[in-house]
Amino acid sequence: MTNSEKTNLPPKTCSVERLITKESDIELVLQGKKTATRRNGRYADVGEIMDFNGQSFVIDAVYIQTLGELTDAHAQQEGFESVEDYKQSILSYHPGMPWLPQMTVWVHEFSPVKA
């Protein structure tokens, strides 16, 4: 992402510290099984660092995606086998939430910081 693309992003709606808070998700990140997370707001800028149990991860990309664009490969970035598994997990956290193909989410992709 170029600097001009970063400046065209809307303001963050939350802080990078709130991006991943569930202990089970943190474990997936530490195991290398979760390399992205989707949220209804923008929680991070490219280049920001998250720390979990002494390990650091850098935000590599932040962009919008619709739920209808999700593939099994995207679900695997989230630590799930398939879109259906990911969908059922999200709906279990948010009872009554509709899952509409046109709904947008902010994708935050990250990777371990290289020493």
C-alpha positions in Angstrom: 0.0 0.0 0.0 1.4 3.4 -1.0 1.4 6.4 1.3 -1.4 8.0 -0.8 -3.5 4.9 -0.4 -2.9 4.9 3.4 -4.0 8.5 3.6 -7.2 7.8 1.7 -8.4 5.4 4.4 -11.0 6.7 6.8 -10.0 7.2 10.4 -9.6 4.1 12.6 -12.7 3.1 14.6 -10.7 1.3 17.2 -7.1 0.6 18.2 -4.8 -2.2 17.1 -4.8 -3.5 20.6 -8.5 -4.4 20.3 -8.0 -6.1 16.9 -7.6 -9.6 18.3 -8.6 -10.2 21.9 -10.1 -13.7 22.1 -7.5 -16.1 23.7 -8.3 -18.8 21.1 -7.7 -16.4 18.3 -4.4 -15.3 19.9 -3.3 -18.9 20.1 -4.1 -19.4 16.3 -2.0 -16.3 15.6 0.9 -17.6 17.7 0.7 -21.0 15.9 0.8 -19.3 12.5 -2.7 -20.5 11.6 -4.4 -17.1 11.7 -2.9 -14.4 9.4 -5.8 -12.1 9.0 -8.9 -10.9 10.9 -12.0 -9.2 9.6 -13.8 -6.5 11.6 -16.7 -4.2 11.0 -14.4 -1.2 11.5 -10.8 -0.3 10.8 -8.6 -1.1 13.8 -5.1 -0.7 12.4 -2.9 1.1 9.9 -0.4 -0.7 7.7 2.9 -1.0 9.7 1.3 -1.0 13.2 2.6 -3.7 15.5 0.6 -6.2 17.7 2.3 -8.0 20.5 1.1 -11.4 21.9 3.1 -13.2 24.6 6.3 -11.5 23.6 5.9 -12.1 19.8 5.3 -9.2 17.5 3.2 -9.1 14.3 3.1 -6.3 11.8 -0.1 -5.2 9.9 0.7 -5.8 6.2 -2.5 -4.8 4.5 -5.9 -3.2 5.4 -8.7 -3.2 2.9 -12.5 -3.6 2.5 -14.1 -6.8 1.4 -17.7 -8.0 1.1 -18.9 -11.2 2.8 -19.9 -12.4 -0.7 -16.2 -12.2 -1.8 -15.0 -14.6 0.9 -13.4 -17.8 -0.3 -12.2 -20.8 1.6 -8.7 -19.4 1.3 -9.8 -16.3 3.1 -11.5 -18.4 5.8 -8.2 -20.3 6.2 -6.4 -16.9 6.8 -8.8 -16.6 9.7 -8.0 -20.1 11.1 -11.0 -21.9 9.7 -11.3 -24.7 7.1 -14.1 -23.1 5.1 -16.2 -20.1 4.6 -19.2 -22.0 6.1 -17.1 -22.8 9.3 -16.0 -19.1 9.5 -19.6 -17.9 9.0 -21.0 -20.2 11.7 -18.4 -19.0 14.2 -19.1 -15.3 13.5 -22.8 -15.8 13.8 -22.3 -17.6 17.1 -20.6 -14.5 18.5 -23.2 -12.2 17.1 -26.7 -13.8 17.5 -29.2 -12.3 15.2 -26.7 -10.7 12.9 -27.6 -11.2 9.2 -24.9 -12.6 6.9 -25.5 -10.7 3.7 -23.2 -11.0 0.7 -23.1 -7.2 0.2 -22.0 -6.5 3.8 -18.5 -5.1 4.0 -15.8 -5.8 6.5 -12.3 -4.4 7.0 -9.6 -7.0 6.4 -6.4 -6.7 8.5 -3.6 -9.0 7.2 -0.5 -9.5 9.4 2.7 -11.5 9.7 5.4 -12.1 12.3 7.9 -9.3 12.6 11.3 -10.6 11.3 14.1 -10.4 13.8 
